[in-house]
């Protein structure tokens, strides 16, 4: 039996799962996994958020973990999954499987989005705007994970309202699914689309 006369140190409390620290692991501690496959079908998996919950039972506390995972091929396909398990590794694996099974295709214009879009999911609100080449991804870590997995490289974004990671990710995915190209809009209305070429620049 441990000596009850000596107070526990922080390392001893962490070893037995005690303490009043943050239960959630930030994205900086979450691993980024790459799955092997063909070059055209290579998927990138990113762990956005890991949450730990505790249930008090007769013998002590029972911990359960949930992992929010984003999977994409960086070519217009992206999916989101929330895996739950008794271990962190199992939760990440289940979240990745769910995300790969729920992948959707989004409409992109080169490496940016075709138009501005505003989306809400629960209390989260996300605004996305197209940006000129070289701008980069101006977004927070949660929105950035979804945009990078989808293949967006130049975009302006703003997350409004709730900061809940699950709602922000789903609001971002909903915004990407609402994007439409000009060619698709013309085709849905039965109109012919004529693509105009940019005038050539004359160098003196």
C-alpha positions as CSV (number, residue, x, y, z in Angstrom):
1,X,0.0,0.0,0.0
2,X,1.3,3.5,-0.7
3,X,2.4,5.7,2.1
4,X,-0.6,7.9,2.9
5,X,1.5,10.3,4.9
6,X,3.3,11.6,1.8
7,X,1.3,13.7,-0.7
8,X,1.1,12.5,-4.3
9,X,3.1,14.3,-6.9
10,X,1.7,15.4,-10.3
11,X,3.4,12.4,-12.1
12,X,1.8,9.9,-9.7
13,X,-1.6,11.5,-10.2
14,X,-1.2,11.4,-14.0
15,X,-0.1,7.7,-13.8
16,X,-3.3,6.7,-12.2
17,X,-5.5,9.0,-14.3
18,X,-6.3,11.5,-11.6
19,X,-5.9,15.2,-11.3
20,X,-8.1,18.1,-12.5
21,X,-6.3,18.8,-15.7
22,X,-7.9,19.3,-19.1
23,X,-9.6,16.1,-20.3
24,X,-9.4,17.0,-24.0
25,X,-6.3,16.7,-26.1
26,X,-5.6,19.6,-28.4
27,X,-5.0,19.2,-32.1
28,X,-1.3,19.8,-31.6
29,X,-1.0,16.5,-29.8
30,X,-3.1,14.5,-32.3
31,X,-1.2,12.4,-34.8
32,X,-1.5,12.8,-38.5
33,X,-1.6,9.5,-40.3
34,X,-1.0,8.7,-44.0
35,X,-2.4,5.5,-45.5
36,X,-0.5,3.6,-48.1
37,X,-2.0,3.1,-51.5
38,X,-1.8,4.2,-55.1
39,X,-0.7,7.7,-55.7
40,X,-4.1,8.8,-57.2
41,X,-6.0,7.2,-54.3
42,X,-3.8,8.2,-51.4
43,X,-5.9,9.4,-48.4
44,X,-4.7,11.6,-45.7
45,X,-6.1,11.2,-42.2
46,X,-6.1,14.0,-39.7
47,X,-7.2,13.8,-36.0
48,X,-9.0,17.0,-35.2
49,X,-10.0,16.5,-31.7
50,X,-9.8,13.8,-28.9
51,X,-12.2,13.9,-26.0
52,X,-12.0,11.8,-22.8
53,X,-15.1,11.0,-20.7
54,X,-15.2,9.2,-17.4
55,X,-17.9,7.1,-15.8
56,X,-17.8,6.5,-12.1
57,X,-18.4,2.8,-11.2
58,X,-18.1,0.7,-8.1
59,X,-14.4,-0.1,-8.7
60,X,-13.3,3.4,-9.7
61,X,-13.6,5.3,-12.9
62,X,-14.0,3.9,-16.4
63,X,-12.6,6.1,-19.2
64,X,-13.9,6.3,-22.8
65,X,-12.4,8.2,-25.7
66,X,-13.9,9.8,-28.8
67,X,-11.8,11.0,-31.8
68,X,-13.0,13.3,-34.5
69,X,-11.2,12.4,-37.7
70,X,-11.1,14.0,-41.2
71,X,-10.1,12.0,-44.2
72,X,-9.5,13.4,-47.7
73,X,-7.5,12.8,-50.9
74,X,-6.7,16.5,-51.4
75,X,-8.4,16.3,-54.8
76,X,-12.0,17.2,-54.0
77,X,-13.1,14.4,-51.8
78,X,-13.4,14.6,-48.0
79,X,-15.2,12.8,-45.2
80,X,-15.7,13.2,-41.4
81,X,-16.1,10.5,-38.8
82,X,-16.4,10.4,-35.0
83,X,-15.1,7.2,-33.5
84,X,-15.6,6.0,-29.9
85,X,-13.7,3.3,-28.0
86,X,-12.0,2.5,-24.7
87,X,-8.6,3.3,-26.1
88,X,-7.3,6.3,-28.1
89,X,-5.9,4.2,-30.9
90,X,-9.1,2.2,-31.4
91,X,-11.2,5.5,-31.4
92,X,-8.9,7.0,-34.1
93,X,-9.1,3.8,-36.2
94,X,-12.9,3.7,-35.9
95,X,-13.2,7.4,-36.7
96,X,-11.0,6.9,-39.8
97,X,-13.1,4.0,-41.0
98,X,-16.4,6.0,-40.6
99,X,-14.8,9.0,-42.4
100,X,-13.6,6.9,-45.4
101,X,-17.1,5.4,-45.7
102,X,-18.8,8.9,-45.6
103,X,-16.5,10.7,-48.1
104,X,-18.2,13.2,-50.4
105,X,-17.1,15.1,-53.5
106,X,-16.9,18.9,-53.5
107,X,-16.7,21.4,-56.3
108,X,-13.4,23.3,-56.4
109,X,-12.1,25.9,-58.9
110,X,-8.4,25.1,-59.3
111,X,-7.1,25.3,-55.7
112,X,-9.7,27.7,-54.3
113,X,-13.5,27.7,-54.1
114,X,-15.8,29.0,-56.9
115,X,-17.8,31.5,-54.8
116,X,-18.5,32.7,-51.3
117,X,-20.6,30.5,-49.0
118,X,-22.0,30.7,-45.5
119,X,-23.1,27.6,-43.6
120,X,-24.4,26.8,-40.1
121,X,-24.6,23.6,-38.1
122,X,-26.0,23.8,-34.6
123,X,-24.3,26.8,-33.0
124,X,-21.4,26.9,-35.4
125,X,-21.3,29.3,-38.3
126,X,-18.6,29.2,-41.0
127,X,-17.9,31.7,-43.8
128,X,-15.7,30.8,-46.7
129,X,-14.5,33.2,-49.4
130,X,-12.3,32.5,-52.5
131,X,-8.9,34.0,-52.5
132,X,-6.2,34.9,-55.1
133,X,-3.3,32.5,-55.8
134,X,-0.6,32.6,-53.2
135,X,-2.9,33.7,-50.3
136,X,-2.9,30.3,-48.5
137,X,-5.4,29.0,-46.1
138,X,-6.5,31.7,-43.7
139,X,-8.4,29.6,-41.2
140,X,-8.3,28.2,-37.7
141,X,-7.0,24.7,-37.0
142,X,-10.4,23.0,-37.1
143,X,-11.5,24.6,-40.4
144,X,-8.0,24.2,-41.8
145,X,-8.1,20.4,-41.3
146,X,-11.2,20.1,-43.5
147,X,-10.0,22.5,-46.2
148,X,-6.6,20.9,-46.5
149,X,-8.0,17.4,-46.8
150,X,-10.4,18.6,-49.5
151,X,-7.5,20.1,-51.5
152,X,-8.1,23.8,-51.0
153,X,-5.0,25.9,-50.9
154,X,-6.2,29.5,-51.3
155,X,-9.2,30.5,-49.2
156,X,-10.4,33.1,-46.6
157,X,-12.5,31.8,-43.8
158,X,-14.1,33.0,-40.5
159,X,-15.6,30.8,-37.8
160,X,-18.5,32.5,-36.0
161,X,-20.6,31.3,-33.1
162,X,-19.8,28.1,-31.3
163,X,-16.2,26.7,-31.1
164,X,-17.3,23.1,-30.7
165,X,-15.0,21.1,-32.9
166,X,-17.6,18.7,-34.1
167,X,-20.1,21.4,-35.1
168,X,-17.4,23.5,-36.7
169,X,-16.1,20.6,-38.8
170,X,-19.6,19.7,-39.9
171,X,-20.5,23.3,-40.8
172,X,-17.3,23.5,-42.9
173,X,-18.2,20.3,-44.7
174,X,-21.7,21.5,-45.3
175,X,-20.3,24.7,-46.8
176,X,-18.1,22.8,-49.1
177,X,-21.0,20.6,-50.2
178,X,-23.0,23.7,-51.1
179,X,-20.4,24.9,-53.6
180,X,-21.4,24.8,-57.3
181,X,-19.5,25.5,-60.5
182,X,-20.7,27.9,-63.1
183,X,-20.8,25.0,-65.7
184,X,-23.1,23.0,-63.4
185,X,-25.5,25.8,-62.9
186,X,-25.8,26.5,-66.6
187,X,-26.3,22.8,-67.3
188,X,-29.1,22.5,-64.7
189,X,-30.9,25.4,-66.4
190,X,-30.4,24.0,-69.9
191,X,-28.1,26.8,-71.0
192,X,-25.0,26.6,-73.0
193,X,-21.8,27.9,-71.3
194,X,-19.1,29.6,-73.4
195,X,-15.8,29.8,-71.7
196,X,-14.0,33.1,-72.5
197,X,-10.3,33.2,-72.6
198,X,-8.3,35.9,-70.9
199,X,-6.7,38.4,-73.2
200,X,-3.1,37.9,-73.9
201,X,-0.8,40.4,-72.3
202,X,1.5,42.4,-74.6
203,X,5.0,42.8,-73.1
204,X,6.7,46.0,-74.5
